[in-house]
Amino acid sequence: MFHFSFKRIGCLLPVLILQALVSVAQHSSTGEADYLKAPTWTADNGNGTFTNPLFYDEFSDPDVIRVGDDYYLTGTTMHAMPGLPVLHSRDLVNWDFVSYAVDRLDLGAAFRLENQNNIYGQGIWAPCFRYHKGIYYIFSNVNHFSTQLFTATDPKGPWKHTRMNKSFHDLSVLFDDDGKAYVVWGYDEVRLAELNDSLTDIKPGSEQVIVPSGSGAGEGSHFYKINGKYYITSTNYDPVCYQVCLRADNPSGPYEIRVMSAKESLGEGSGWRLANEREGPPFKLVPPVENYVGRMPMHQGGIVQIQSGEWWGWSMMDNNSVGRLVCLSPVTWQDGWPYFGLPGNLTRSPRTWVKPNTGFHSLPNAPYRRSDDFTSLSLQPVWQWNHVSVNSKWSLKERKGYLRLHSLQATDFWSAKNTLTQRAIGPESVVSVEADLAKMKECDVAGLALLNLPYAWIGVTKKAGGFEIQQFDQQTGKLNVAKLNGTRIWLQAHCNFDSEKALFSYSIDGKNYTRLGDEFIMIFQGRTFQGVRYSLFNYNTLNKEGGYVDFNSFIVDEPRPHGLTKPIPYGKIITLTSLADSTVLVNWKNFIRPVPSSEKPAQGDNAKFRVVDRGNGRIALQSVANGGWATVTGIGTMAEVRIEKDEKGEDSQFQWQDMLRGDLMLMSLYTHKYLFADPNAKSLCSADAPGTRPDRKDGACFYWTIVEDK
């Protein structure tokens, strides 16, 4: 694993990335540059398990369909073009990019960033994905322009675009067995109508309220018919996010309602927010509140049955400034209701669990290649334009191996046309870009930005006296500058989405980096309704077109690209220390008990446990003191995590849950809840924690340390 540190005199980059920066400038023809193959976030752990999120970049309002042995996924893209990506999977964990359903959605000046108009936070949102009688359908609402329908006979396209006659907020469509097509939509109350044969409008007189306001329904509906009953999944976000399920015998109801997913934030808490997106800059920033989950918990998703008969659910989390992330959850049916989670711990989803049994084995894979040397004649699918692009003002052909951005007039970065973006990737990433500035003209401003509100960038402006390196923070309005001699520069942004802080730096040789500007606070907000986006831009502030900039390489390096940040220490002897109070777990009279590290039991064999591999990321803990096995008994409450002489199958097994920050949780396969050491209670351990709080100091999270490597 690589670790990065920034200093005033430079930034330490991984050796391989440094080599790539030098070699890519020469565009070697011997094969694909090494940096293009650099690891990116992959949910598949390669041991039969996966770790949430499926993607550590924004993929909001997801919807999934199964067509035979194939699964397809799409989601919201707002103002980014092309829009509505279609991904394909055989195992629900590893996904490949297939197509975009819409290349350009140009419905007026605001879609083109003209006349001070924009569609930030609007555009394409909350799609419904369906397959019926050989046709793939994606329905998606567009503010002020009604709902749009995209159809294809092959998910690879081409996709046909049809405008519907009505707007449906967060709609979902059901093709019923009797040939009727229903649509449900709305927030708080749920409306239902029957669609006409062309699916362009509702049949007159068919619209009705099927769930009145105040009943507990929310928005983001997903409509299903399962075993003769009708189900609608729906999300609420007031006062916190959670997901509900509605059930009825008929499409029009009456509907019962149950909570199906709640409180699961995977140990993450709400970060920085804006008090009001319309007032600023400077904006009033709302700092994180310890243990406040807000809109973090899993919500807005649906369910699907796979080939083995298992049911699985997907949903999203408003995961702070990196954006809204997709998570995958096992589904348990109880009394005719689907719940996210496992028996004994319903409504709570594991961060790590065994992969769905679809009958197909896919190698660990990510849908996008993030780094780019621009040698292709078309943009990689990961790239999207900020609003509709001006195609005559950018090129991959005018100079082979470079992205050329011609400067167009704009007052600032927010209004700059032809800004090329891709979603930021967490939990941490370092973005480096090399640029040739030789053909910039006076008052051109070009560089690397973090598109957000507030936004920040590092770049170069052309002045009468030469080039000036600039770093700008919209929140503070501060412009930091440095002199540049020459026409080539490397720009860099280091984003840590755990701390929500970013740092900017530059280099004149691609090796030694100098930091410029202060720490930038990254924020989740509803103005763009997207997470941070890495952006390449070039605009001119003289109210005219300027010159152009050639971007030679775009490198995304991820220090933590895997759900297992460290290998599970199979066969090794470890100690476990509580994050809550720094107590150490020990074998105490054949019970598991937390004791202060200063006490004698914490300093000998009683505190040592051998980690034994039990397959699928599951482990058994063998006490070094007497060779016994940590085992959950009874109902898993206090004093029911014991050291038994003989191992007792799943009662003695735990699912290893890497929490991505050096800590872990241990899920008992007996209770499907987590090992728990009550902080400061001088008590005995249990296996009944349903999850953990954002601060992870409630007794369910532990640090582990290898003390003997044998």
KAVEN-V696336 format. One record per residue. N is the residue number from 0. OMEGA is omega in radians with two decimals (none if undefined). NEAR is the number of other ideal C-beta (glycine too) atoms within 10 Angstrom. Layout:
BEGIN
n = (N;N)
omega = (OMEGA;OMEGA)
near = (NEAR;NEAR)
END
This chain:
BEGIN
n = (0;1;2;3;4;5;6;7;8;9;10;11;12;13;14;15;16;17;18;19;20;21;22;23;24;25;26;27;28;29;30;31;32;33;34;35;36;37;38;39;40;41;42;43;44;45;46;47;48;49;50;51;52;53;54;55;56;57;58;59;60;61;62;63;64;65;66;67;68;69;70;71;72;73;74;75;76;77;78;79;80;81;82;83;84;85;86;87;88;89;90;91;92;93;94;95;96;97;98;99;100;101;102;103;104;105;106;107;108;109;110;111;112;113;114;115;116;117;118;119;120;121;122;123;124;125;126;127;128;129;130;131;132;133;134;135;136;137;138;139;140;141;142;143;144;145;146;147;148;149;150;151;152;153;154;155;156;157;158;159;160;161;162;163;164;165;166;167;168;169;170;171;172;173;174;175;176;177;178;179;180;181;182;183;184;185;186;187;188;189;190;191;192;193;194;195;196;197;198;199;200;201;202;203;204;205;206;207;208;209;210;211;212;213;214;215;216;217;218;219;220;221;222;223;224;225;226;227;228;229;230;231;232;233;234;235;236;237;238;239;240;241;242;243;244;245;246;247;248;249;250;251;252;253;254;255;256;257;258;259;260;261;262;263;264;265;266;267;268;269;270;271;272;273;274;275;276;277;278;279;280;281;282;283;284;285;286;287;288;289;290;291;292;293;294;295;296;297;298;299;300;301;302;303;304;305;306;307;308;309;310;311;312;313;314;315;316;317;318;319;320;321;322;323;324;325;326;327;328;329;330;331;332;333;334;335;336;337;338;339;340;341;342;343;344;345;346;347;348;349;350;351;352;353;354;355;356;357;358;359;360;361;362;363;364;365;366;367;368;369;370;371;372;373;374;375;376;377;378;379;380;381;382;383;384;385;386;387;388;389;390;391;392;393;394;395;396;397;398;399;400;401;402;403;404;405;406;407;408;409;410;411;412;413;414;415;416;417;418;419;420;421;422;423;424;425;426;427;428;429;430;431;432;433;434;435;436;437;438;439;440;441;442;443;444;445;446;447;448;449;450;451;452;453;454;455;456;457;458;459;460;461;462;463;464;465;466;467;468;469;470;471;472;473;474;475;476;477;478;479;480;481;482;483;484;485;486;487;488;489;490;491;492;493;494;495;496;497;498;499;500;501;502;503;504;505;506;507;508;509;510;511;512;513;514;515;516;517;518;519;520;521;522;523;524;525;526;527;528;529;530;531;532;533;534;535;536;537;538;539;540;541;542;543;544;545;546;547;548;549;550;551;552;553;554;555;556;557;558;559;560;561;562;563;564;565;566;567;568;569;570;571;572;573;574;575;576;577;578;579;580;581;582;583;584;585;586;587;588;589;590;591;592;593;594;595;596;597;598;599;600;601;602;603;604;605;606;607;608;609;610;611;612;613;614;615;616;617;618;619;620;621;622;623;624;625;626;627;628;629;630;631;632;633;634;635;636;637;638;639;640;641;642;643;644;645;646;647;648;649;650;651;652;653;654;655;656;657;658;659;660;661;662;663;664;665;666;667;668;669;670;671;672;673;674;675;676;677;678;679;680;681;682;683;684;685;686;687;688;689;690;691;692;693;694;695;696;697;698;699;700;701;702;703;704;705;706;707;708;709)
omega = (3.12;3.07;-3.06;3.02;-3.13;3.08;3.10;-3.07;3.11;3.14;-3.14;3.11;3.05;-3.08;-3.11;-3.13;3.08;3.13;-3.13;3.12;-3.14;-3.03;-3.08;3.10;-3.14;3.14;-3.13;-3.14;-3.08;3.14;-3.11;-3.13;-3.10;-3.03;3.11;-3.12;-3.10;-3.09;3.03;-3.06;3.12;-3.09;-3.11;-3.11;3.11;-3.13;-3.12;-3.12;3.00;3.12;3.06;0.09;3.08;3.07;3.11;2.96;-2.98;2.98;-2.93;3.12;-3.04;2.96;-3.03;2.98;3.00;3.06;-3.05;3.13;-3.05;3.10;-3.13;-3.02;2.97;-3.11;-3.10;3.04;3.07;-3.02;-3.09;-3.13;-0.03;-3.03;-3.14;3.08;3.07;3.11;-3.11;3.11;2.98;-3.08;3.13;-3.12;-3.13;-3.01;3.06;3.05;3.13;-3.07;2.87;3.14;3.12;3.13;3.14;3.02;-3.06;-3.11;3.10;-3.03;-3.10;3.12;-3.11;-3.10;-3.13;3.04;3.13;3.10;3.09;3.07;3.07;3.11;3.11;-3.14;-3.02;-3.12;3.05;-3.11;2.99;-3.11;3.13;3.05;-3.11;3.06;3.02;-3.11;3.03;-3.12;2.93;3.07;3.14;-3.13;3.05;-3.09;3.07;-3.09;3.11;3.14;-3.13;-3.13;3.11;-3.07;3.11;3.03;3.09;-3.12;3.06;-3.11;0.09;3.13;3.11;-3.08;3.07;3.10;3.08;-3.04;-3.06;3.05;3.11;-3.12;3.10;-3.03;2.93;-3.06;3.06;2.99;-3.03;-3.08;-3.09;3.11;3.12;3.07;-3.12;3.02;3.01;-3.12;3.03;3.03;-3.12;2.98;3.12;3.10;3.10;3.03;3.04;3.12;3.07;-3.03;-3.14;-3.14;-3.14;-3.09;3.07;3.08;-3.11;3.09;-3.08;-3.09;3.12;3.02;-3.12;3.04;-3.07;3.11;3.11;-3.11;3.13;3.06;-3.12;3.12;3.12;-3.06;2.95;-2.92;-3.09;2.90;-3.05;3.12;3.05;3.11;-3.11;-3.10;3.03;3.00;-3.00;-3.09;3.00;3.10;-3.13;0.07;3.05;-3.14;2.97;-3.07;-3.14;3.07;3.08;-3.08;3.12;3.09;-3.12;-3.13;-3.08;3.09;0.13;-3.08;2.91;-3.11;3.07;2.99;-3.09;3.10;-3.08;2.98;-3.05;3.09;3.10;3.11;3.11;3.12;3.14;-3.12;-3.11;3.11;2.99;3.10;-3.14;-3.09;-3.05;-3.10;3.13;0.04;-0.11;3.13;3.03;-3.10;3.08;-3.08;3.10;3.06;-3.06;3.08;3.03;-3.09;3.09;-3.11;-3.10;-2.98;-3.12;-3.12;3.08;3.11;-3.10;-3.06;3.11;3.05;-3.10;-2.99;-3.09;-3.08;3.07;3.01;3.12;3.12;3.05;3.13;-3.14;3.04;3.04;-2.91;3.04;-2.88;3.08;3.08;-3.07;-2.97;3.13;3.08;-3.13;-3.04;2.94;-3.13;3.09;3.07;3.10;3.14;3.08;3.13;3.07;3.10;2.94;3.12;-3.04;3.12;-3.10;-3.14;-3.09;-3.11;3.11;-3.07;3.11;3.00;3.14;3.09;3.12;-3.10;3.08;-3.13;-3.14;-3.07;-3.14;3.10;3.10;3.07;3.11;-2.99;3.02;-3.04;-3.04;2.88;-2.97;3.12;-3.04;3.03;3.05;3.09;3.10;3.12;3.06;-3.13;3.02;-3.08;-3.12;-3.06;3.01;3.10;3.00;-2.98;-3.10;-3.07;2.96;-2.92;3.14;-3.04;2.97;-3.06;2.93;-3.04;-3.07;3.03;-3.03;3.11;-3.12;2.90;3.12;3.05;3.05;-3.09;3.05;-3.04;3.09;3.11;-3.11;-3.11;-3.09;-3.07;-3.08;3.07;3.10;2.94;-3.09;-2.99;2.86;-3.07;3.05;-3.08;-3.14;0.02;-3.13;3.13;3.10;-3.10;3.13;-3.14;3.08;-3.08;3.01;-2.99;-2.92;-3.05;3.02;3.07;-3.05;3.13;2.87;3.07;-3.05;3.09;-3.07;-3.08;2.90;-3.12;-3.06;2.97;-0.02;3.10;3.06;3.12;2.96;-3.07;-3.11;3.00;3.12;3.09;-3.12;-3.09;-3.13;-3.08;3.07;3.04;-3.11;2.99;-3.01;3.08;-3.09;-3.10;-3.10;-3.05;-3.06;3.09;3.11;-3.02;3.03;-3.11;3.08;3.00;-3.08;-3.04;3.12;-3.10;2.98;-3.13;-3.03;3.02;3.12;-3.06;3.04;-3.04;2.93;-3.14;-3.07;3.10;3.10;3.09;-3.12;3.10;3.13;3.11;3.07;3.12;-3.13;-3.12;-3.07;-3.06;3.11;3.14;3.11;3.12;-3.10;3.04;3.14;3.13;3.10;-2.93;2.96;-3.06;-3.08;-3.11;3.03;-3.07;3.03;2.98;3.11;3.08;2.99;-3.00;2.99;-3.01;3.04;3.12;-3.12;-3.04;-3.14;3.12;3.10;3.05;-3.11;-3.13;3.11;3.09;3.08;3.09;-2.99;-3.12;3.10;-3.01;3.06;3.12;-3.07;3.12;-3.07;-3.01;-3.03;3.08;2.98;-3.11;3.03;3.11;3.03;-3.00;3.13;3.08;-3.11;3.14;-3.05;2.88;-3.14;-3.09;-3.10;3.04;-3.02;-3.02;3.10;3.02;-3.10;3.11;-3.09;2.96;-3.09;-3.14;-3.14;2.89;2.96;-3.06;3.02;3.10;3.10;-3.10;-3.13;-3.09;-3.02;-3.13;-3.12;-3.01;-3.12;-3.08;-3.13;-3.13;-3.05;3.12;3.07;-3.13;-3.08;-3.09;3.07;3.05;3.11;3.10;-3.13;-3.08;2.93;3.13;3.14;3.14;3.09;-3.06;-3.08;3.10;3.13;-3.01;3.06;-3.01;3.12;-3.09;3.07;3.06;3.05;-3.13;-3.11;-3.14;3.13;2.88;-2.96;2.98;-3.13;-3.11;-3.11;3.09;-3.02;3.04;-3.09;3.07;-3.11;-3.09;3.13;3.02;-3.12;-3.10;3.06;-3.07;2.94;3.10;3.13;-3.13;-3.14;2.89;-3.14;3.13;3.06;3.06;3.10;-3.09;-2.99;2.98;-2.89;3.04;-2.99;3.06;-3.05;-3.04;3.03;-3.07;-3.09;-2.99;3.08;-3.08;3.03;3.06;-3.03;3.07;-3.12;-3.13;3.12;3.10;3.09;-3.14;3.09;-3.12;3.14;3.07;-3.11;-3.10;-3.05;2.89;3.08;-3.09;3.07;3.13;3.07;-3.08;3.13;none)
near = (10;14;9;17;8;18;11;8;9;15;22;14;26;17;9;13;19;16;16;25;23;12;16;25;17;10;15;12;6;6;7;11;22;15;23;18;11;19;12;23;23;22;26;21;22;13;18;14;25;27;28;24;25;27;26;31;28;27;26;21;25;27;24;23;20;17;12;7;11;15;24;20;23;29;26;24;27;21;26;23;22;21;28;22;23;23;25;18;22;18;20;24;22;23;25;15;16;20;21;20;30;21;16;15;24;12;15;13;13;20;21;18;26;14;9;9;13;20;23;19;17;18;27;28;21;23;27;28;26;20;16;13;5;8;13;23;20;25;24;29;24;20;15;10;17;16;25;22;20;25;17;17;12;12;21;12;17;12;21;12;13;12;12;23;11;16;14;24;16;23;24;26;22;24;18;13;8;5;7;13;19;21;25;26;25;21;17;16;14;27;18;24;22;17;22;14;8;10;21;15;14;21;13;9;8;15;13;13;13;24;24;11;11;8;14;15;26;22;19;25;31;29;26;17;14;14;7;7;12;23;22;26;27;28;26;21;17;9;8;17;26;22;28;20;23;25;18;16;12;10;19;14;19;11;21;12;16;16;17;28;30;20;18;31;24;26;23;25;18;22;26;17;21;20;11;11;18;8;10;16;12;12;20;10;14;14;8;16;13;10;14;14;20;20;22;24;26;34;28;30;25;25;22;18;14;18;14;10;7;14;19;22;26;25;30;26;25;26;26;27;23;26;28;26;27;27;27;26;27;19;21;20;12;10;6;12;16;23;27;31;24;21;11;17;23;21;22;24;26;26;24;24;22;16;22;23;13;21;11;17;10;16;9;15;15;23;21;21;16;25;23;25;24;21;16;10;8;8;18;17;18;23;19;23;23;26;27;24;21;14;10;8;16;21;15;16;9;12;15;10;16;23;24;19;26;22;29;22;16;20;11;12;22;18;17;26;24;24;25;22;23;24;23;29;29;27;22;21;28;23;23;27;24;22;27;18;23;12;17;24;14;14;18;28;25;29;28;24;28;26;25;26;23;24;22;26;24;26;28;24;21;23;12;6;7;11;19;16;20;20;25;23;23;22;19;15;10;12;12;15;13;14;9;18;7;11;16;17;24;24;27;25;26;23;24;19;25;15;14;20;16;24;21;29;25;23;21;15;12;22;14;15;24;17;21;19;22;15;15;27;20;25;23;27;20;12;17;24;22;27;28;33;23;24;24;25;25;31;25;24;17;12;9;12;15;23;18;24;29;21;22;22;27;26;24;23;26;21;16;20;19;21;25;16;18;12;11;19;17;12;11;16;19;21;20;22;21;26;23;23;15;13;24;24;28;27;23;17;11;14;17;26;20;28;19;13;12;9;13;10;18;18;14;11;14;23;26;18;28;20;20;16;15;19;11;16;24;21;22;20;24;20;21;18;18;12;10;19;21;28;26;28;15;14;12;23;15;16;14;21;29;20;23;16;11;8;16;15;11;14;18;25;25;25;23;24;25;22;21;23;16;11;20;26;26;25;27;28;17;23;25;22;22;28;29;28;30;19;16;13;13;10;16;19;26;25;31;21;25;18;23;26;20;21;13;21;16;20;26;29;26;26;16;21;12;13;13;11;8;7)
END
